[in-house]
Amino acid sequence: MITGDAKQKIVKKPLKSSNKSADAFRTISEVAKELALPTHVLRFWETKFSQIRPLKRGGGRRYYRPEDISLLRQIKILLYEDGYTIRGVRKLIRDVGFKNIKGAENNFDKKSKVNKSSSLEAKLEVSTQLNIEYRETLEKTLEELIALEEEFYRD
């Protein structure tokens, strides 16, 4: 219990202004609040996605650049809205490229939904390409198996 002179020494710190420049770095708390995610999720994503590299100052305090926040926002959309797994998002970034993932996010307005058509088109394009590659691989494997079967029965 605080009494007498001790009460006078307690000074409340003013709240930080949320009117930061769009290019200003953000703390993990600010990013978590903006993306409506717990801070531990952001720390976990840092371990899973090498592209997320916030600056760390003394004491390990993280400062996120605007491009980090954009990538985090896109990852959140892919995971929570589009139904990707972490492994799927990592594969998408590897196959399509970070710039294409980030490019889809550039159409994102904070007060509106993400432009899902560009994201969907990118996923369909990757899916179609993978299906073609898998089909070609399976056809080659089948041809090899048929050739081996013929050779086996010849002997």
C-alpha positions as CSV (number, residue, x, y, z in Angstrom):
1,M,0.0,0.0,0.0
2,I,1.4,3.4,-1.0
3,T,0.9,6.3,1.4
4,G,1.9,9.9,1.9
5,D,4.9,11.2,0.0
6,A,5.2,8.0,-2.1
7,K,2.0,8.8,-3.8
8,Q,3.4,12.1,-5.1
9,K,6.4,10.4,-6.6
10,I,4.4,8.1,-8.9
11,V,4.3,9.6,-12.3
12,K,2.3,8.1,-15.1
13,K,4.1,7.8,-18.4
14,P,2.3,9.4,-21.3
15,L,0.9,7.0,-23.9
16,K,2.9,6.8,-27.1
17,S,1.4,8.6,-30.1
18,S,-0.1,6.2,-32.6
19,N,0.3,8.9,-35.3
20,K,3.6,7.5,-36.6
21,S,4.8,8.0,-40.1
22,A,4.0,5.1,-42.5
23,D,7.8,4.6,-42.9
24,A,8.4,4.5,-39.1
25,F,9.6,1.4,-37.4
26,R,7.1,-0.3,-35.1
27,T,7.6,-2.3,-32.0
28,I,6.3,-5.9,-31.7
29,S,3.4,-4.6,-29.6
30,E,2.4,-2.1,-32.2
31,V,2.6,-4.7,-35.0
32,A,0.7,-7.2,-32.9
33,K,-2.1,-4.7,-32.2
34,E,-2.2,-3.6,-35.9
35,L,-2.5,-7.2,-37.1
36,A,-4.7,-8.4,-34.2
37,L,-2.2,-11.2,-33.3
38,P,-0.5,-12.1,-30.1
39,T,3.2,-11.1,-29.9
40,H,4.2,-14.8,-29.4
41,V,2.8,-15.6,-32.8
42,L,5.0,-12.9,-34.4
43,R,8.1,-14.3,-32.6
44,F,7.2,-17.8,-33.8
45,W,6.8,-16.7,-37.4
46,E,10.2,-15.1,-37.2
47,T,11.6,-18.6,-36.6
48,K,9.6,-20.1,-39.5
49,F,10.1,-17.4,-42.2
50,S,13.6,-16.2,-42.7
51,Q,12.3,-13.2,-44.7
52,I,11.0,-11.7,-41.5
53,R,14.0,-9.9,-40.0
54,P,13.1,-7.1,-37.5
55,L,15.9,-5.0,-36.2
56,K,16.9,-5.9,-32.7
57,R,18.2,-3.2,-30.3
58,G,19.8,-3.5,-26.9
59,G,17.9,-5.9,-24.7
60,G,16.5,-7.7,-27.7
61,R,13.7,-5.2,-28.4
62,R,12.4,-5.7,-31.9
63,Y,11.7,-3.0,-34.4
64,Y,9.7,-4.0,-37.6
65,R,10.2,-2.2,-40.9
66,P,7.2,-1.4,-43.1
67,E,8.2,-4.2,-45.5
68,D,8.3,-6.7,-42.5
69,I,4.8,-5.6,-41.6
70,S,3.6,-6.1,-45.1
71,L,5.0,-9.6,-45.3
72,L,3.5,-10.4,-41.9
73,R,0.1,-9.1,-43.1
74,Q,0.3,-11.3,-46.2
75,I,1.4,-14.4,-44.2
76,K,-1.6,-13.8,-41.8
77,I,-3.9,-13.7,-44.8
78,L,-2.5,-16.8,-46.4
79,L,-2.6,-18.7,-43.1
80,Y,-5.9,-17.5,-41.6
81,E,-8.1,-16.6,-44.6
82,D,-6.7,-18.7,-47.4
83,G,-6.2,-21.9,-45.3
84,Y,-2.5,-22.4,-46.0
85,T,-0.3,-24.2,-43.5
86,I,3.1,-22.7,-42.5
87,R,4.8,-25.3,-44.7
88,G,2.5,-24.3,-47.6
89,V,3.2,-20.6,-47.2
90,R,7.0,-21.3,-47.1
91,K,6.7,-23.4,-50.3
92,L,4.6,-20.6,-51.9
93,I,7.3,-18.0,-51.1
94,R,9.9,-20.4,-52.4
95,D,8.1,-21.2,-55.6
96,V,6.4,-17.9,-56.5
97,G,9.0,-15.7,-54.8
98,F,8.9,-13.2,-52.0
99,K,8.3,-10.3,-54.4
100,N,5.2,-11.8,-55.8
101,I,3.8,-12.5,-52.3
102,K,4.6,-9.0,-51.3
103,G,3.2,-7.7,-54.6
104,A,-0.1,-9.2,-53.9
105,E,-0.1,-7.4,-50.6
106,N,0.5,-4.0,-52.2
107,N,-3.2,-4.0,-53.2
108,F,-4.1,-4.3,-49.6
109,D,-5.9,-1.4,-48.0
110,K,-5.9,-1.6,-44.2
111,K,-9.6,-0.8,-44.1
112,S,-10.7,-3.2,-46.8
113,K,-10.1,-6.8,-47.6
114,V,-7.0,-8.0,-49.5
115,N,-7.3,-8.4,-53.3
116,K,-7.8,-12.1,-53.2
117,S,-8.0,-12.5,-57.0
118,S,-4.3,-11.7,-57.5
119,S,-3.4,-14.1,-54.6
120,L,-5.7,-16.8,-56.0
121,E,-4.3,-16.4,-59.5
122,A,-0.8,-16.8,-58.2
123,K,-1.8,-20.0,-56.3
124,L,-3.6,-21.4,-59.3
125,E,-0.7,-20.7,-61.5
126,V,1.7,-22.5,-59.1
127,S,-0.8,-25.3,-58.7
128,T,-1.2,-25.8,-62.5
129,Q,2.6,-25.7,-63.0
130,L,3.1,-28.3,-60.2
131,N,0.4,-30.6,-61.7
132,I,2.1,-30.4,-65.1
133,E,5.5,-31.2,-63.6
134,Y,4.1,-34.1,-61.5
135,R,2.2,-35.5,-64.5
136,E,5.4,-35.4,-66.7
137,T,7.3,-37.1,-63.9
138,L,4.7,-39.8,-63.5
139,E,4.5,-40.4,-67.2
140,K,8.3,-40.9,-67.4
141,T,8.2,-43.2,-64.4
142,L,5.4,-45.3,-66.0
143,E,7.4,-45.6,-69.2
144,E,10.5,-46.7,-67.3
145,L,8.4,-49.3,-65.4
146,I,6.9,-50.6,-68.6
147,A,10.4,-50.9,-70.1
148,L,11.6,-52.8,-67.0
149,E,8.6,-55.1,-67.1
150,E,9.2,-55.9,-70.7
151,E,12.9,-56.6,-70.0
152,F,12.0,-58.8,-67.0
153,Y,9.6,-61.0,-68.9
154,R,12.0,-61.2,-71.9
155,D,14.6,-63.0,-69.7
